[in-house]
Amino acid sequence: MTRAAVFDVDGTLVDTNHLHVTAWWEAFRQAGHQVPMHAIHRSVGLGSTDLIAHLLGEDRDRDQDAAISAGHKALYGAFYDRLPAFRDAGKLLRTLAAEGWTVVLATSAGGPELSALRRAIDADDAIAATASADDVEEGKPAPEPVELALELAGAEAGRSVFVGDTVWDMTAGSRAGTVCVGLLCGGIPRDALTEAGAAHVHDDPADLLAHLADGPFGR
């Protein structure tokens, strides 16, 4: 039976979380909001609308949402040509594909941003499908992105693993019924990841690759 290795992208395979923090901080500032960077960091991984709501509250002026989101997209887009993949990110995906796992991405990114991330990873030959923000009604922490990834892979949740770097990832993967692996390279503490559902935690893709046999990928 098919087994899926589902991966978040930002902060998990590509070192972008702090670029997102800077872009969001400036987009909020331009709209007249002073939002602390540490709060933005903890919110990275949510879709744009959910992130804005999480940081500004439900009683915000929602007429600003589109402009804030567009500001973030424009500011972050300046980095598209030099997004840095984490060490061994592409090798990890290729190794899993070679071992019979169906590799699928589940990400809040879409469109040109997703294309830039895939270029950075440089492992399209190992990626079977992508569940992006363009494909779902609700982003993480809702399980829909992970569930769609499993559907695209033709895999059962109980035989699949979801790898991410945020509490939103771990919550989404747990709700979808997968085993969750957390990576620390996105900057979220180990305790926060385990409390949100991570069964295993590694430093980064290279560390996970070095210990594949010790966790759910070694089953």
N, C-alpha and C positions, 0 to 999 in steps of 0.2 A: 504494500500500500504506500501511497505517496506520503512523504514527510516533508514539511515545509520549514525552511529557515527564513524567518521573516525579520527584516532589519529596518529600524528607523535609520535616518540618514544624518541630519544635522546633529552634531555633537556626538554621534555614534560612529559614523564612518568618515565624516568630514569635520574638520576643526573650525566650526563656524559659529558656535554659540555666542562667543564674545563679540564677534562682528555683528550678530543680530542685536545684542544688547546695545551696542553703540548706535546702530541705525535706529532702533526703536527709541532710545533716549533722545536723540536729536529730533526725530519725528514728533515726539510728544512735546519737546521744548518749543519747536516751531509752532505748535498748536496752542501754546500757552500753558502747558502742564509741566510741572517739575516732578518727575517720577524717579525715585531712587534706582540706581543701576542694579543693586542687589535684588530688588523686587522684580525688575524686568528679567533678570537672569533666571529666577525661579519660575517665571512664566513662559520662558522659551520652550517651544514644543507644542503650545496651543496654536490653533488656527488664529488668523489675524483678528477676526471679530471677537472670538473668545478671549484672546489676550487683552485686547482693549477693554472689554467688559470686566475682566478679572482685575485689571489695574485701576480703572477709573470708576468702576461701579455701575450698577444698573440705572442710577439716576443721572448719569452723565448726559451731556448734549450729544445725542447720537448722530446729529447732522455733521459732526466732526469726524465720525468714524472713517468714512471713505477717504478723506484727505489725509488722516493720520496713517492709514494703511498704505496709501499711495506714496506718502513721504518715506515710509520705511522701505518700501519696495525700490524706490529710486535710489535711496542712499545705499542700501545693501547691494543693489545691482552694480554699483561701481566696483565691486570685488569679484564679479562673476569670472573674470579671466584668470584669477589667481587664488581660487579657493583651495586650501591645502587638505588633502586627504590624510587621515592618520596613517602611521606606519603599518604596513601589511594589511590595510583595509581590503584592497583588491585581491591580495593573495588569500585572505581569509574566505572571501566569497568563492573564489575559484576552487579552493580546497574543499569546501563544503559541497559544491556542485559536483566535483569529481568523486566525492564519496556518496553520491546518490541523493543528496538533499536538493529540493527544489527551492531556489533562492528567490525571494520576493521582497521588494521594498515597500514599506508602509510609511508614508511621510506626509507632513503638512505642506510640503513644497509642491509646486505645480508649474507648468508652463516653462518659460525660459530659465527660471530658478532651478527647477528639477533637472533640466538639461545640463546646466552648469555643474551641478552636483555630480551627475553621472559622468561627466567628462573628468572631474577631479578623481573619482574613484577608479576610472579606467578599467572596468571589469564587466562591460556589457555582455560579453560572451558567457558570463556566469549567471546573469540576472534573467530569470524567466519572465517576470512581470513586475508591474508597479501599481500599487494602490495609492494614488496621490490625492491631494486636496481637491483636485478637479473631479474626482470620481465618487465622492461620498457626501452625504447630507450633514453628518456630524463628525467632527474631527476628534482626536484624542482629548480627554480621557475616555470618551465613548469607545466602545469596542469595534465600531463599524469599520475603521481602516484596517484593523487586523483581521476581522472577519472577511472583508473583501479580499485581502491578500490570501487567506486560506482558500477562499472560493476560486480565485484565479489559479492557485496551485493545484486545486483538486485534492486538498489535504484535510485530514481531520485535526481538530485542535489538540486532542490528546496525544497525537504523535508529532506535534510541531513545537517549535521554539521561537520566541520573540525576543530580539535583542534591542535594547534602547538605553538611553542615558538619563531620562527624566522620570519623575514620579508619574507624569501623565502617560508615558510609555508603559510603565509597569502596571498602572491601573487598567489601561486599555487591554494589554495582553492578558492580565488576570481575568478580566471580565469576559474576554473571548475564549478563555479556557486553555490557553497555552502555558507552557513552562516559560518563565521570564528570566532573562539574563540581563543584569544591569552593568553598564560600563561607567567608570568614574571619570573618563576623559571629557565629559560634558560639564564637569564642575559641580555636580550634585553629590552630597555626602553619602557614604555607604549606608548609614542608618536610614536615611530618607528613602533610598531605593528599596531596601529590604522591607521596610514598613509598608511600602506601596505594593509589594508583591514579588520582588526579585528573589528567586530561589538561589541564584548564584551571582556573584559580583566579581568583575575583573577590571584591571586598570584601563585597558584600551583594546583595540582589535588585535594588536600583536600579542598581548598577554592572553587573550582568549584563544588565539590560534595556537599558542604554545601549550595550552592546557585543554585542547579539545577533548581528549580522551578521558578527562577527569569529571566532566559534567554531562548535561543532557545530550550533547552532540556525540558523546561516546557510547550512547546506549546501543 
